[in-house]
Amino acid sequence: MSDSKQPGKHITEALGGRPGAPRSDEERIERERVRNLIQTVAACYNTLVSRETDTGRRTDLVAKLSFYDDEFRRRDTMTAEERAEVLRTYPELLERLRAEIGE
């Protein structure tokens, strides 16, 4: 049986990589905060897209939503610097988006 078919083997390991497990409790908490921030920003863009009637503005919002969806998918492979950037900049972005939504 090949390595990729062994039951219980993590897919990342089966593909030759290693899971991006946090090295410490602090890193785990940081990663959770990054995940939550990206997910919430994407949800805000999703709300704005669903409400937008102007085609041009909607296209811009869909592009931004796509960017943050991609960021969410790659969050586990972000470097410490990238995570720090998310933690530094996303709270302000989230505040602006929530104000635009009217929350």
Backbone atoms as SQL, in Angstrom:
CREATE TABLE atoms (id INTEGER PRIMARY KEY, chain TEXT, resi INTEGER, resn TEXT, atom TEXT, x REAL, y REAL, z REAL);
INSERT INTO atoms VALUES
  (1, 'A', 1, 'MET', 'N', 0.856, -1.170, 0.000),
  (2, 'A', 1, 'MET', 'CA', 0.000, 0.000, 0.000),
  (3, 'A', 1, 'MET', 'C', 0.900, 1.230, 0.000),
  (4, 'A', 2, 'SER', 'N', 0.608, 2.200, -0.837),
  (5, 'A', 2, 'SER', 'CA', 1.432, 3.396, -0.902),
  (6, 'A', 2, 'SER', 'C', 1.189, 4.269, 0.318),
  (7, 'A', 3, 'ASP', 'N', 2.146, 5.179, 0.587),
  (8, 'A', 3, 'ASP', 'CA', 2.035, 6.061, 1.752),
  (9, 'A', 3, 'ASP', 'C', 0.762, 6.880, 1.730),
  (10, 'A', 4, 'SER', 'N', 0.347, 7.338, 0.536),
  (11, 'A', 4, 'SER', 'CA', -0.827, 8.208, 0.462),
  (12, 'A', 4, 'SER', 'C', -2.124, 7.456, 0.723),
  (13, 'A', 5, 'LYS', 'N', -2.083, 6.132, 0.742),
  (14, 'A', 5, 'LYS', 'CA', -3.292, 5.336, 0.959),
  (15, 'A', 5, 'LYS', 'C', -3.373, 4.788, 2.380),
  (16, 'A', 6, 'GLN', 'N', -2.357, 5.056, 3.215),
  (17, 'A', 6, 'GLN', 'CA', -2.377, 4.540, 4.571),
  (18, 'A', 6, 'GLN', 'C', -3.444, 5.251, 5.382),
  (19, 'A', 7, 'PRO', 'N', -4.284, 4.498, 6.068),
  (20, 'A', 7, 'PRO', 'CA', -5.333, 5.127, 6.877),
  (21, 'A', 7, 'PRO', 'C', -4.721, 5.928, 8.020),
  (22, 'A', 8, 'GLY', 'N', -5.342, 7.054, 8.316),
  (23, 'A', 8, 'GLY', 'CA', -4.916, 7.868, 9.436),
  (24, 'A', 8, 'GLY', 'C', -3.763, 8.800, 9.161),
  (25, 'A', 9, 'LYS', 'N', -3.221, 8.758, 7.979),
  (26, 'A', 9, 'LYS', 'CA', -2.096, 9.632, 7.662),
  (27, 'A', 9, 'LYS', 'C', -2.629, 10.991, 7.238),
  (28, 'A', 10, 'HIS', 'N', -2.075, 12.042, 7.821),
  (29, 'A', 10, 'HIS', 'CA', -2.491, 13.406, 7.490),
  (30, 'A', 10, 'HIS', 'C', -2.163, 13.672, 6.026),
  (31, 'A', 11, 'ILE', 'N', -3.069, 14.331, 5.314),
  (32, 'A', 11, 'ILE', 'CA', -2.889, 14.544, 3.879),
  (33, 'A', 11, 'ILE', 'C', -1.617, 15.322, 3.568),
  (34, 'A', 12, 'THR', 'N', -1.267, 16.290, 4.412),
  (35, 'A', 12, 'THR', 'CA', -0.048, 17.059, 4.175),
  (36, 'A', 12, 'THR', 'C', 1.162, 16.150, 4.244),
  (37, 'A', 13, 'GLU', 'N', 1.189, 15.278, 5.229),
  (38, 'A', 13, 'GLU', 'CA', 2.292, 14.340, 5.371),
  (39, 'A', 13, 'GLU', 'C', 2.309, 13.363, 4.193),
  (40, 'A', 14, 'ALA', 'N', 1.138, 12.913, 3.779),
  (41, 'A', 14, 'ALA', 'CA', 1.046, 11.971, 2.665),
  (42, 'A', 14, 'ALA', 'C', 1.564, 12.599, 1.370),
  (43, 'A', 15, 'LEU', 'N', 1.417, 13.914, 1.246),
  (44, 'A', 15, 'LEU', 'CA', 1.886, 14.601, 0.045),
  (45, 'A', 15, 'LEU', 'C', 3.339, 15.045, 0.151),
  (46, 'A', 16, 'GLY', 'N', 3.990, 14.700, 1.247),
  (47, 'A', 16, 'GLY', 'CA', 5.411, 14.991, 1.385),
  (48, 'A', 16, 'GLY', 'C', 5.730, 16.229, 2.189),
  (49, 'A', 17, 'GLY', 'N', 4.730, 16.905, 2.711),
  (50, 'A', 17, 'GLY', 'CA', 4.968, 18.093, 3.518),
  (51, 'A', 17, 'GLY', 'C', 4.825, 17.777, 4.974),
  (52, 'A', 18, 'ARG', 'N', 4.711, 18.820, 5.757),
  (53, 'A', 18, 'ARG', 'CA', 4.450, 18.606, 7.176),
  (54, 'A', 18, 'ARG', 'C', 3.334, 19.546, 7.598),
  (55, 'A', 19, 'PRO', 'N', 2.456, 19.092, 8.466),
  (56, 'A', 19, 'PRO', 'CA', 1.388, 19.969, 8.932),
  (57, 'A', 19, 'PRO', 'C', 1.970, 21.206, 9.593),
  (58, 'A', 20, 'GLY', 'N', 1.300, 22.326, 9.432),
  (59, 'A', 20, 'GLY', 'CA', 1.767, 23.576, 10.007),
  (60, 'A', 20, 'GLY', 'C', 1.261, 23.772, 11.417),
  (61, 'A', 21, 'ALA', 'N', 1.540, 22.842, 12.276),
  (62, 'A', 21, 'ALA', 'CA', 1.062, 22.918, 13.646),
  (63, 'A', 21, 'ALA', 'C', 1.787, 24.027, 14.396),
  (64, 'A', 22, 'PRO', 'N', 1.062, 24.739, 15.250),
  (65, 'A', 22, 'PRO', 'CA', 1.689, 25.780, 16.054),
  (66, 'A', 22, 'PRO', 'C', 2.774, 25.197, 16.959),
  (67, 'A', 23, 'ARG', 'N', 3.802, 25.997, 17.208),
  (68, 'A', 23, 'ARG', 'CA', 4.907, 25.537, 18.036),
  (69, 'A', 23, 'ARG', 'C', 4.681, 25.836, 19.515),
  (70, 'A', 24, 'SER', 'N', 3.767, 26.763, 19.807),
  (71, 'A', 24, 'SER', 'CA', 3.520, 27.146, 21.192),
  (72, 'A', 24, 'SER', 'C', 2.063, 27.573, 21.350),
  (73, 'A', 25, 'ASP', 'N', 1.663, 27.733, 22.614),
  (74, 'A', 25, 'ASP', 'CA', 0.308, 28.222, 22.873),
  (75, 'A', 25, 'ASP', 'C', 0.124, 29.632, 22.314),
  (76, 'A', 26, 'GLU', 'N', 1.153, 30.461, 22.420),
  (77, 'A', 26, 'GLU', 'CA', 1.074, 31.826, 21.899),
  (78, 'A', 26, 'GLU', 'C', 0.852, 31.822, 20.387),
  (79, 'A', 27, 'GLU', 'N', 1.569, 30.946, 19.691),
  (80, 'A', 27, 'GLU', 'CA', 1.397, 30.867, 18.239),
  (81, 'A', 27, 'GLU', 'C', 0.018, 30.324, 17.888),
  (82, 'A', 28, 'ARG', 'N', -0.472, 29.370, 18.650),
  (83, 'A', 28, 'ARG', 'CA', -1.816, 28.833, 18.407),
  (84, 'A', 28, 'ARG', 'C', -2.857, 29.935, 18.554),
  (85, 'A', 29, 'ILE', 'N', -2.731, 30.728, 19.596),
  (86, 'A', 29, 'ILE', 'CA', -3.665, 31.828, 19.817),
  (87, 'A', 29, 'ILE', 'C', -3.545, 32.858, 18.698),
  (88, 'A', 30, 'GLU', 'N', -2.313, 33.158, 18.292),
  (89, 'A', 30, 'GLU', 'CA', -2.096, 34.098, 17.184),
  (90, 'A', 30, 'GLU', 'C', -2.754, 33.598, 15.905),
  (91, 'A', 31, 'ARG', 'N', -2.579, 32.324, 15.618),
  (92, 'A', 31, 'ARG', 'CA', -3.181, 31.747, 14.412),
  (93, 'A', 31, 'ARG', 'C', -4.705, 31.776, 14.473),
  (94, 'A', 32, 'GLU', 'N', -5.264, 31.537, 15.655),
  (95, 'A', 32, 'GLU', 'CA', -6.723, 31.610, 15.807),
  (96, 'A', 32, 'GLU', 'C', -7.222, 33.032, 15.582),
  (97, 'A', 33, 'ARG', 'N', -6.495, 34.002, 16.106),
  (98, 'A', 33, 'ARG', 'CA', -6.877, 35.409, 15.900),
  (99, 'A', 33, 'ARG', 'C', -6.806, 35.779, 14.427),
  (100, 'A', 34, 'VAL', 'N', -5.754, 35.331, 13.748),
  (101, 'A', 34, 'VAL', 'CA', -5.609, 35.593, 12.314),
  (102, 'A', 34, 'VAL', 'C', -6.771, 34.957, 11.555),
  (103, 'A', 35, 'ARG', 'N', -7.069, 33.704, 11.861),
  (104, 'A', 35, 'ARG', 'CA', -8.185, 33.014, 11.208),
  (105, 'A', 35, 'ARG', 'C', -9.493, 33.772, 11.414),
  (106, 'A', 36, 'ASN', 'N', -9.749, 34.170, 12.647),
  (107, 'A', 36, 'ASN', 'CA', -10.996, 34.881, 12.951),
  (108, 'A', 36, 'ASN', 'C', -11.075, 36.228, 12.243),
  (109, 'A', 37, 'LEU', 'N', -9.973, 36.964, 12.221),
  (110, 'A', 37, 'LEU', 'CA', -9.978, 38.266, 11.554),
  (111, 'A', 37, 'LEU', 'C', -10.224, 38.124, 10.051),
  (112, 'A', 38, 'ILE', 'N', -9.514, 37.214, 9.415),
  (113, 'A', 38, 'ILE', 'CA', -9.688, 37.034, 7.967),
  (114, 'A', 38, 'ILE', 'C', -11.105, 36.566, 7.665),
  (115, 'A', 39, 'GLN', 'N', -11.594, 35.620, 8.439),
  (116, 'A', 39, 'GLN', 'CA', -12.936, 35.087, 8.217),
  (117, 'A', 39, 'GLN', 'C', -13.991, 36.184, 8.398),
  (118, 'A', 40, 'THR', 'N', -13.825, 37.038, 9.385),
  (119, 'A', 40, 'THR', 'CA', -14.790, 38.101, 9.635),
  (120, 'A', 40, 'THR', 'C', -14.731, 39.173, 8.555),
  (121, 'A', 41, 'VAL', 'N', -13.540, 39.521, 8.100),
  (122, 'A', 41, 'VAL', 'CA', -13.411, 40.489, 7.005),
  (123, 'A', 41, 'VAL', 'C', -14.082, 39.931, 5.748),
  (124, 'A', 42, 'ALA', 'N', -13.829, 38.668, 5.444),
  (125, 'A', 42, 'ALA', 'CA', -14.461, 38.050, 4.268),
  (126, 'A', 42, 'ALA', 'C', -15.982, 38.047, 4.413),
  (127, 'A', 43, 'ALA', 'N', -16.478, 37.762, 5.598),
  (128, 'A', 43, 'ALA', 'CA', -17.926, 37.767, 5.822),
  (129, 'A', 43, 'ALA', 'C', -18.508, 39.165, 5.604),
  (130, 'A', 44, 'CYS', 'N', -17.788, 40.186, 6.030),
  (131, 'A', 44, 'CYS', 'CA', -18.249, 41.564, 5.808),
  (132, 'A', 44, 'CYS', 'C', -18.314, 41.868, 4.313),
  (133, 'A', 45, 'TYR', 'N', -17.280, 41.483, 3.578),
  (134, 'A', 45, 'TYR', 'CA', -17.307, 41.700, 2.127),
  (135, 'A', 45, 'TYR', 'C', -18.446, 40.916, 1.483),
  (136, 'A', 46, 'ASN', 'N', -18.691, 39.732, 1.964),
  (137, 'A', 46, 'ASN', 'CA', -19.798, 38.928, 1.436),
  (138, 'A', 46, 'ASN', 'C', -21.125, 39.656, 1.644),
  (139, 'A', 47, 'THR', 'N', -21.306, 40.237, 2.817),
  (140, 'A', 47, 'THR', 'CA', -22.520, 41.006, 3.104),
  (141, 'A', 47, 'THR', 'C', -22.632, 42.201, 2.174),
  (142, 'A', 48, 'LEU', 'N', -21.515, 42.918, 1.988),
  (143, 'A', 48, 'LEU', 'CA', -21.536, 44.088, 1.105),
  (144, 'A', 48, 'LEU', 'C', -21.849, 43.690, -0.337),
  (145, 'A', 49, 'VAL', 'N', -21.283, 42.573, -0.789),
  (146, 'A', 49, 'VAL', 'CA', -21.553, 42.091, -2.149),
  (147, 'A', 49, 'VAL', 'C', -23.038, 41.789, -2.302),
  (148, 'A', 50, 'SER', 'N', -23.613, 41.136, -1.317),
  (149, 'A', 50, 'SER', 'CA', -25.020, 40.744, -1.427),
  (150, 'A', 50, 'SER', 'C', -25.961, 41.950, -1.431),
  (151, 'A', 51, 'ARG', 'N', -25.530, 43.053, -0.855),
  (152, 'A', 51, 'ARG', 'CA', -26.375, 44.258, -0.792),
  (153, 'A', 51, 'ARG', 'C', -26.157, 45.211, -1.967),
  (154, 'A', 52, 'GLU', 'N', -25.024, 45.100, -2.629),
  (155, 'A', 52, 'GLU', 'CA', -24.649, 46.087, -3.656),
  (156, 'A', 52, 'GLU', 'C', -25.467, 45.926, -4.927),
  (157, 'A', 53, 'THR', 'N', -25.966, 47.046, -5.445),
  (158, 'A', 53, 'THR', 'CA', -26.732, 47.036, -6.692),
  (159, 'A', 53, 'THR', 'C', -25.955, 47.634, -7.858),
  (160, 'A', 54, 'ASP', 'N', -24.956, 48.462, -7.576),
  (161, 'A', 54, 'ASP', 'CA', -24.123, 49.053, -8.627),
  (162, 'A', 54, 'ASP', 'C', -23.149, 47.990, -9.145),
  (163, 'A', 55, 'THR', 'N', -23.201, 47.736, -10.441),
  (164, 'A', 55, 'THR', 'CA', -22.405, 46.655, -11.036),
  (165, 'A', 55, 'THR', 'C', -20.905, 46.869, -10.864),
  (166, 'A', 56, 'GLY', 'N', -20.443, 48.083, -11.092),
  (167, 'A', 56, 'GLY', 'CA', -19.014, 48.361, -10.955),
  (168, 'A', 56, 'GLY', 'C', -18.520, 48.171, -9.538),
  (169, 'A', 57, 'ARG', 'N', -19.238, 48.717, -8.601),
  (170, 'A', 57, 'ARG', 'CA', -18.865, 48.584, -7.180),
  (171, 'A', 57, 'ARG', 'C', -18.956, 47.121, -6.750),
  (172, 'A', 58, 'ARG', 'N', -19.965, 46.425, -7.236),
  (173, 'A', 58, 'ARG', 'CA', -20.119, 45.007, -6.896),
  (174, 'A', 58, 'ARG', 'C', -18.924, 44.209, -7.414),
  (175, 'A', 59, 'THR', 'N', -18.466, 44.511, -8.623),
  (176, 'A', 59, 'THR', 'CA', -17.299, 43.819, -9.185),
  (177, 'A', 59, 'THR', 'C', -16.073, 44.044, -8.302),
  (178, 'A', 60, 'ASP', 'N', -15.878, 45.284, -7.846),
  (179, 'A', 60, 'ASP', 'CA', -14.756, 45.582, -6.948),
  (180, 'A', 60, 'ASP', 'C', -14.866, 44.800, -5.640),
  (181, 'A', 61, 'LEU', 'N', -16.056, 44.759, -5.095),
  (182, 'A', 61, 'LEU', 'CA', -16.272, 44.040, -3.836),
  (183, 'A', 61, 'LEU', 'C', -16.051, 42.536, -3.999),
  (184, 'A', 62, 'VAL', 'N', -16.485, 41.989, -5.125),
  (185, 'A', 62, 'VAL', 'CA', -16.282, 40.555, -5.389),
  (186, 'A', 62, 'VAL', 'C', -14.791, 40.249, -5.484),
  (187, 'A', 63, 'ALA', 'N', -14.023, 41.146, -6.102),
  (188, 'A', 63, 'ALA', 'CA', -12.572, 40.952, -6.203),
  (189, 'A', 63, 'ALA', 'C', -11.938, 40.971, -4.813),
  (190, 'A', 64, 'LYS', 'N', -12.375, 41.883, -3.959),
  (191, 'A', 64, 'LYS', 'CA', -11.846, 41.935, -2.598),
  (192, 'A', 64, 'LYS', 'C', -12.246, 40.695, -1.810),
  (193, 'A', 65, 'LEU', 'N', -13.486, 40.269, -1.980),
  (194, 'A', 65, 'LEU', 'CA', -13.940, 39.052, -1.314),
  (195, 'A', 65, 'LEU', 'C', -13.089, 37.858, -1.749),
  (196, 'A', 66, 'SER', 'N', -12.801, 37.768, -3.019),
  (197, 'A', 66, 'SER', 'CA', -11.970, 36.690, -3.536),
  (198, 'A', 66, 'SER', 'C', -10.570, 36.718, -2.913),
  (199, 'A', 67, 'PHE', 'N', -10.010, 37.922, -2.778),
  (200, 'A', 67, 'PHE', 'CA', -8.692, 38.064, -2.159),
  (201, 'A', 67, 'PHE', 'C', -8.713, 37.525, -0.730),
  (202, 'A', 68, 'TYR', 'N', -9.719, 37.921, 0.050),
  (203, 'A', 68, 'TYR', 'CA', -9.768, 37.489, 1.444),
  (204, 'A', 68, 'TYR', 'C', -10.126, 36.004, 1.570),
  (205, 'A', 69, 'ASP', 'N', -10.867, 35.465, 0.635),
  (206, 'A', 69, 'ASP', 'CA', -11.099, 34.013, 0.605),
  (207, 'A', 69, 'ASP', 'C', -9.775, 33.283, 0.381),
  (208, 'A', 70, 'ASP', 'N', -8.965, 33.810, -0.534),
  (209, 'A', 70, 'ASP', 'CA', -7.643, 33.217, -0.779),
  (210, 'A', 70, 'ASP', 'C', -6.756, 33.328, 0.464),
  (211, 'A', 71, 'GLU', 'N', -6.802, 34.486, 1.125),
  (212, 'A', 71, 'GLU', 'CA', -6.030, 34.668, 2.353),
  (213, 'A', 71, 'GLU', 'C', -6.464, 33.649, 3.406),
  (214, 'A', 72, 'PHE', 'N', -7.762, 33.417, 3.495),
  (215, 'A', 72, 'PHE', 'CA', -8.260, 32.446, 4.465),
  (216, 'A', 72, 'PHE', 'C', -7.733, 31.051, 4.149),
  (217, 'A', 73, 'ARG', 'N', -7.716, 30.694, 2.878),
  (218, 'A', 73, 'ARG', 'CA', -7.235, 29.360, 2.494),
  (219, 'A', 73, 'ARG', 'C', -5.746, 29.182, 2.780),
  (220, 'A', 74, 'ARG', 'N', -4.972, 30.247, 2.683),
  (221, 'A', 74, 'ARG', 'CA', -3.528, 30.115, 2.888),
  (222, 'A', 74, 'ARG', 'C', -3.068, 30.512, 4.290),
  (223, 'A', 75, 'ARG', 'N', -3.997, 30.751, 5.194),
  (224, 'A', 75, 'ARG', 'CA', -3.664, 31.252, 6.523),
  (225, 'A', 75, 'ARG', 'C', -2.694, 30.343, 7.274),
  (226, 'A', 76, 'ASP', 'N', -2.795, 29.043, 7.086),
  (227, 'A', 76, 'ASP', 'CA', -1.921, 28.110, 7.801),
  (228, 'A', 76, 'ASP', 'C', -0.489, 28.112, 7.269),
  (229, 'A', 77, 'THR', 'N', -0.282, 28.680, 6.107),
  (230, 'A', 77, 'THR', 'CA', 1.065, 28.735, 5.547),
  (231, 'A', 77, 'THR', 'C', 1.669, 30.136, 5.628),
  (232, 'A', 78, 'MET', 'N', 0.960, 31.054, 6.272),
  (233, 'A', 78, 'MET', 'CA', 1.481, 32.415, 6.419),
  (234, 'A', 78, 'MET', 'C', 2.715, 32.412, 7.318),
  (235, 'A', 79, 'THR', 'N', 3.640, 33.301, 6.992),
  (236, 'A', 79, 'THR', 'CA', 4.815, 33.479, 7.843),
  (237, 'A', 79, 'THR', 'C', 4.417, 34.279, 9.079),
  (238, 'A', 80, 'ALA', 'N', 5.288, 34.306, 10.047),
  (239, 'A', 80, 'ALA', 'CA', 5.035, 35.085, 11.258),
  (240, 'A', 80, 'ALA', 'C', 4.850, 36.563, 10.916),
  (241, 'A', 81, 'GLU', 'N', 5.606, 37.050, 9.947),
  (242, 'A', 81, 'GLU', 'CA', 5.482, 38.449, 9.529),
  (243, 'A', 81, 'GLU', 'C', 4.125, 38.722, 8.890),
  (244, 'A', 82, 'GLU', 'N', 3.661, 37.791, 8.067),
  (245, 'A', 82, 'GLU', 'CA', 2.348, 37.948, 7.431),
  (246, 'A', 82, 'GLU', 'C', 1.238, 37.924, 8.485),
  (247, 'A', 83, 'ARG', 'N', 1.359, 37.034, 9.452),
  (248, 'A', 83, 'ARG', 'CA', 0.361, 36.996, 10.519),
  (249, 'A', 83, 'ARG', 'C', 0.378, 38.287, 11.326),
  (250, 'A', 84, 'ALA', 'N', 1.566, 38.807, 11.598),
  (251, 'A', 84, 'ALA', 'CA', 1.685, 40.070, 12.338),
  (252, 'A', 84, 'ALA', 'C', 1.042, 41.210, 11.558),
  (253, 'A', 85, 'GLU', 'N', 1.201, 41.201, 10.250),
  (254, 'A', 85, 'GLU', 'CA', 0.580, 42.233, 9.400),
  (255, 'A', 85, 'GLU', 'C', -0.939, 42.144, 9.467),
  (256, 'A', 86, 'VAL', 'N', -1.475, 40.939, 9.433),
  (257, 'A', 86, 'VAL', 'CA', -2.923, 40.750, 9.557),
  (258, 'A', 86, 'VAL', 'C', -3.391, 41.290, 10.909),
  (259, 'A', 87, 'LEU', 'N', -2.698, 40.933, 11.967),
  (260, 'A', 87, 'LEU', 'CA', -3.090, 41.370, 13.300),
  (261, 'A', 87, 'LEU', 'C', -2.972, 42.887, 13.464),
  (262, 'A', 88, 'ARG', 'N', -2.062, 43.488, 12.736),
  (263, 'A', 88, 'ARG', 'CA', -1.853, 44.927, 12.832),
  (264, 'A', 88, 'ARG', 'C', -2.873, 45.713, 12.015),
  (265, 'A', 89, 'THR', 'N', -3.224, 45.228, 10.827),
  (266, 'A', 89, 'THR', 'CA', -4.030, 46.021, 9.900),
  (267, 'A', 89, 'THR', 'C', -5.509, 45.630, 9.816),
  (268, 'A', 90, 'TYR', 'N', -5.839, 44.390, 10.056),
  (269, 'A', 90, 'TYR', 'CA', -7.215, 43.943, 9.852),
  (270, 'A', 90, 'TYR', 'C', -8.226, 44.507, 10.842),
  (271, 'A', 91, 'PRO', 'N', -7.852, 44.742, 12.115),
  (272, 'A', 91, 'PRO', 'CA', -8.867, 45.316, 13.013),
  (273, 'A', 91, 'PRO', 'C', -9.414, 46.663, 12.525),
  (274, 'A', 92, 'GLU', 'N', -8.550, 47.521, 12.001),
  (275, 'A', 92, 'GLU', 'CA', -9.008, 48.809, 11.463),
  (276, 'A', 92, 'GLU', 'C', -9.880, 48.600, 10.230),
  (277, 'A', 93, 'LEU', 'N', -9.466, 47.698, 9.344),
  (278, 'A', 93, 'LEU', 'CA', -10.261, 47.378, 8.165),
  (279, 'A', 93, 'LEU', 'C', -11.627, 46.844, 8.584),
  (280, 'A', 94, 'LEU', 'N', -11.646, 45.968, 9.546),
  (281, 'A', 94, 'LEU', 'CA', -12.893, 45.388, 10.034),
  (282, 'A', 94, 'LEU', 'C', -13.805, 46.467, 10.615),
  (283, 'A', 95, 'GLU', 'N', -13.237, 47.402, 11.322),
  (284, 'A', 95, 'GLU', 'CA', -14.019, 48.511, 11.880),
  (285, 'A', 95, 'GLU', 'C', -14.679, 49.325, 10.767),
  (286, 'A', 96, 'ARG', 'N', -13.915, 49.626, 9.712),
  (287, 'A', 96, 'ARG', 'CA', -14.460, 50.382, 8.571),
  (288, 'A', 96, 'ARG', 'C', -15.565, 49.595, 7.870),
  (289, 'A', 97, 'LEU', 'N', -15.341, 48.309, 7.665),
  (290, 'A', 97, 'LEU', 'CA', -16.347, 47.481, 6.984),
  (291, 'A', 97, 'LEU', 'C', -17.624, 47.376, 7.811),
  (292, 'A', 98, 'ARG', 'N', -17.485, 47.199, 9.091),
  (293, 'A', 98, 'ARG', 'CA', -18.674, 47.121, 9.951),
  (294, 'A', 98, 'ARG', 'C', -19.444, 48.429, 9.945),
  (295, 'A', 99, 'ALA', 'N', -18.727, 49.542, 9.910),
  (296, 'A', 99, 'ALA', 'CA', -19.408, 50.855, 9.833),
  (297, 'A', 99, 'ALA', 'C', -20.157, 50.976, 8.514),
  (298, 'A', 100, 'GLU', 'N', -19.539, 50.499, 7.429),
  (299, 'A', 100, 'GLU', 'CA', -20.199, 50.555, 6.118),
  (300, 'A', 100, 'GLU', 'C', -21.453, 49.666, 6.096),
  (301, 'A', 101, 'ILE', 'N', -21.372, 48.537, 6.740),
  (302, 'A', 101, 'ILE', 'CA', -22.514, 47.629, 6.791),
  (303, 'A', 101, 'ILE', 'C', -23.607, 48.187, 7.703),
  (304, 'A', 102, 'GLY', 'N', -23.178, 48.915, 8.725),
  (305, 'A', 102, 'GLY', 'CA', -24.142, 49.490, 9.659),
  (306, 'A', 102, 'GLY', 'C', -24.292, 48.685, 10.923),
  (307, 'A', 103, 'GLU', 'N', -23.273, 47.930, 11.258),
  (308, 'A', 103, 'GLU', 'CA', -23.315, 47.125, 12.501),
  (309, 'A', 103, 'GLU', 'C', -22.985, 47.982, 13.690);
